[in-house]
């Protein structure tokens, strides 16, 4: 999970600070001015993560997850742009049933949010263990993309993933 046994307590904090700072640097595009907002946002995130979300989060998996999400958003955005700007083609929008394997609330909320952040998909409803996803085009492998995302989220919350 977090930091190795016997490591100083500050090392876990250092990992979180570095992970959040790296994420902010990517999101801010390297702009120094963005740190006016970024530094307080990181401090608030650290405070909230200690109080509300401590335990069970594998912070070392955060950089890989952030890279995965960035890649998914860029590729999804490019695909949506090609659809919008390309020659007319028939889209088949509709709902896709996705059976969740994540059991924890934090992991499920992140799954719902990340699905909606990815261009071409939108979380529509959660009924028990079923996430209904609205897809721009049912011809795309929506379920496979959701499963890839779910596996990545499970690395952040290993205790909240079903066996």
C-alpha positions, -999 to +999 in steps of 0.1 A: +000+000+000+016+033+009+051+035+023+073+006+032+073-006+068+100+012+089+101+042+066+100+076+083+064+091+086+074+121+064+083+099+034+046+091+028+038+128+029+067+134+005+054+109-020+020+125-019+034+160-023+055+150-052+027+130-069+002+159-065+028+185-076+036+164-107+000+161-115-005+199-111+025+206-133+010+185-161-024+200-157-010+236-155+010+232-186+042+242-169+030+277-162+046+293-132+014+314-127-007+283-122+011+276-089-007+305-073-037+282-074-018+249-074+001+253-042-030+260-021-049+233-040-021+208-031-021+218+005-059+214+007-057+180-010-031+169+014-052+181+044-083+164+031-065+132+022-052+129+058-086+136+074-110+118+051-092+095+028-063+082+049-056+045+046-061+022+017-048+045-010-017+034-029+000+067-036+028+052-056+002+042-082-009+078-087+017+089-113+009+058-135-029+065-131-024+102-140-005+092-171-031+067-181-059+093-177-040+120-196-035+095-225-071+085-225-083+121-225-060+131-253-068+100-275-105+104-267-104+141-276-086+134-308-112+107-318-141+131-309-125+158-330-120+135-360-157+125-357-168+161-355-146+175-382-144+144-405-168+132-432-203+125-421-207+090-406-234+074-387-229+074-350-247+049-328-251+066-294-266+046-266-262+031-232-237+004-223-241-018-192-208-022-173-206-046-143-184-030-117-158-051-099-148-022-076-166-023-043-155+007-023-173+040-025-141+061-032-131+038-061-166+038-076-168+076-074-135+079-091-146+054-118-178+074-124-159+107-126-131+094-149-156+078-172-173+111-176-140+129-181-131+107-211-144+121-243-172+100-259-185+085-227-206+098-198-216+080-166-254+079-167-265+059-137-252+035-110-276+007-100-259-016-074-229-031-092-240-019-126-227+014-141-246+026-171-224+045-195-237+067-223-215+062-253-212+085-284-207+055-306-216+019-297-193+008-325-163+017-302-151-008-275-167+010-246-168-019-222-131-027-228-121+009-221-141+009-189-125-023-178-090-009-185-099+022-164-113+000-136-081-020-134-061+013-132-084+026-104-080-007-086-043-001-084-050+031-064-075+014-041-063-023-039-085-030-009-116-019-027-113-042-057-132-074-059-111-106-062 
